[in-house]
Amino acid sequence: MDEIASSSKFQYNMTVTVNKRVNDISQVVQTNSDAVEQSVFTSKALSNQAAILNELINRFRIK
């Protein structure tokens, strides 16, 4: 009987540990997702600014 109780406790503890690790991974994935979204936003903003700068430079070219 003690062996069953000990095994059950061990299994419970391992389940808790696995659950914590899965939650940790989920947080990392969410953080990475947020970083990707910010990178996309920044990339689009820089691209737009580069296009505007290119248009301004073209106005000053000697033809």
Backbone hydrogen bonds in HBPLUS format (Angstrom, degrees):
<---DONOR---> <-ACCEPTOR-->    atom                        ^
c    i                          cat <-CA-CA->   ^        H-A-AA   ^      H-
h    n   atom  resd res      DA  || num        DHA   H-A  angle D-A-AA Bond
n    s   type  num  typ     dist DA aas  dist angle  dist       angle   num
A0005-ALA N   A0001-MET O   3.04 MM   4  6.38 160.8  2.08 151.8 157.0     1
A0006-SER N   A0002-ASP O   2.83 MM   4  5.99 159.7  1.87 148.9 154.9     2
A0007-SER N   A0003-GLU O   2.89 MM   4  6.01 158.7  1.94 144.1 150.2     3
A0008-SER N   A0004-ILE O   2.87 MM   4  6.02 154.1  1.93 145.6 153.0     4
A0009-LYS N   A0005-ALA O   2.94 MM   4  6.14 157.2  1.99 147.4 153.3     5
A0010-PHE N   A0006-SER O   2.93 MM   4  6.14 161.5  1.96 148.3 153.6     6
A0011-GLN N   A0007-SER O   2.87 MM   4  6.03 162.3  1.90 148.1 153.1     7
A0012-TYR N   A0008-SER O   2.88 MM   4  6.08 154.9  1.95 145.1 152.2     8
A0013-ASN N   A0009-LYS O   2.88 MM   4  6.14 164.9  1.91 153.4 157.2     9
A0014-MET N   A0010-PHE O   2.91 MM   4  6.16 157.3  1.96 151.6 158.0    10
A0015-THR N   A0011-GLN O   2.91 MM   4  6.09 151.7  1.99 144.2 152.3    11
A0016-VAL N   A0012-TYR O   2.93 MM   4  6.23 156.8  1.98 153.6 159.6    12
A0017-THR N   A0013-ASN O   2.97 MM   4  6.20 157.7  2.02 145.7 151.9    13
A0018-VAL N   A0014-MET O   2.86 MM   4  6.07 164.8  1.88 151.9 155.6    14
A0019-ASN N   A0015-THR O   2.89 MM   4  6.02 159.7  1.94 146.5 152.6    15
A0020-LYS N   A0016-VAL O   2.95 MM   4  6.19 155.4  2.01 147.2 153.6    16
A0021-ARG N   A0017-THR O   2.97 MM   4  6.26 160.5  2.01 151.7 156.9    17
A0022-VAL N   A0018-VAL O   2.88 MM   4  6.12 157.8  1.93 152.9 159.0    18
A0023-ASN N   A0019-ASN O   2.97 MM   4  6.21 155.3  2.03 146.0 152.8    19
A0024-ASP N   A0020-LYS O   2.85 MM   4  6.15 151.9  1.93 148.0 156.4    20
A0025-ILE N   A0021-ARG O   2.89 MM   4  6.17 160.6  1.93 150.8 155.4    21
A0026-SER N   A0022-VAL O   2.89 MM   4  6.10 154.6  1.95 144.9 152.6    22
A0027-GLN N   A0023-ASN O   2.96 MM   4  6.24 152.1  2.04 146.6 153.2    23
A0028-VAL N   A0024-ASP O   3.04 MM   4  6.37 155.8  2.10 148.5 155.0    24
A0029-VAL N   A0025-ILE O   2.89 MM   4  6.13 161.7  1.92 154.5 159.5    25
A0030-GLN N   A0026-SER O   2.93 MM   4  6.16 156.8  1.99 146.6 152.9    26
A0031-THR N   A0027-GLN O   2.89 MM   4  6.11 158.2  1.94 147.9 154.0    27
A0032-ASN N   A0028-VAL O   2.86 MM   4  6.09 161.3  1.89 152.5 157.6    28
A0033-SER N   A0029-VAL O   2.85 MM   4  6.04 153.5  1.92 145.9 153.8    29
A0034-ASP N   A0030-GLN O   2.92 MM   4  6.17 157.5  1.97 149.6 155.0    30
A0035-ALA N   A0031-THR O   2.97 MM   4  6.23 155.3  2.03 146.7 153.7    31
A0036-VAL N   A0032-ASN O   2.90 MM   4  6.15 153.1  1.97 149.1 156.2    32
A0037-GLU N   A0033-SER O   2.97 MM   4  6.24 161.3  2.01 150.1 154.9    33
A0038-GLN N   A0034-ASP O   2.99 MM   4  6.25 158.8  2.04 148.5 154.1    34
A0039-SER N   A0035-ALA O   2.88 MM   4  6.09 152.4  1.96 144.5 152.6    35
A0040-VAL N   A0036-VAL O   2.88 MM   4  6.13 157.6  1.93 154.1 159.5    36
A0041-PHE N   A0037-GLU O   3.02 MM   4  6.25 163.7  2.05 149.5 153.7    37
A0042-THR N   A0038-GLN O   2.89 MM   4  6.08 164.8  1.91 150.3 154.6    38
A0043-SER N   A0039-SER O   2.81 MM   4  5.91 157.3  1.86 147.2 154.0    39
A0044-LYS N   A0040-VAL O   2.94 MM   4  6.15 160.0  1.98 151.4 156.0    40
A0045-ALA N   A0041-PHE O   2.99 MM   4  6.23 157.9  2.04 148.1 154.6    41
A0046-LEU N   A0042-THR O   2.87 MM   4  6.09 161.8  1.90 152.4 157.2    42
A0047-SER N   A0043-SER O   2.90 MM   4  6.05 153.9  1.97 144.6 152.3    43
A0048-ASN N   A0044-LYS O   2.93 MM   4  6.17 157.6  1.98 147.9 153.5    44
A0049-GLN N   A0045-ALA O   2.95 MM   4  6.20 158.1  2.00 147.8 154.1    45
A0050-ALA N   A0046-LEU O   2.83 MM   4  6.02 152.1  1.91 146.8 154.6    46
A0051-ALA N   A0047-SER O   2.99 MM   4  6.25 152.7  2.07 145.5 152.6    47
A0052-ILE N   A0048-ASN O   3.03 MM   4  6.31 158.0  2.08 148.7 154.4    48
A0053-LEU N   A0049-GLN O   2.90 MM   4  6.09 163.0  1.93 149.0 153.9    49
A0054-ASN N   A0050-ALA O   2.86 MM   4  6.00 154.4  1.92 145.1 152.5    50
A0055-GLU N   A0051-ALA O   3.03 MM   4  6.28 154.2  2.10 145.4 151.6    51
A0056-LEU N   A0052-ILE O   2.99 MM   4  6.30 157.2  2.05 150.7 157.0    52
A0057-ILE N   A0053-LEU O   2.88 MM   4  6.12 157.5  1.93 152.0 158.1    53
A0058-ASN N   A0054-ASN O   2.99 MM   4  6.17 154.9  2.05 146.1 152.8    54
A0059-ARG N   A0056-LEU O   3.21 MM   3  5.34 136.6  2.41  97.7 109.0    55
A0060-PHE N   A0057-ILE O   3.01 MM   3  5.45 144.2  2.14 110.7 120.5    56
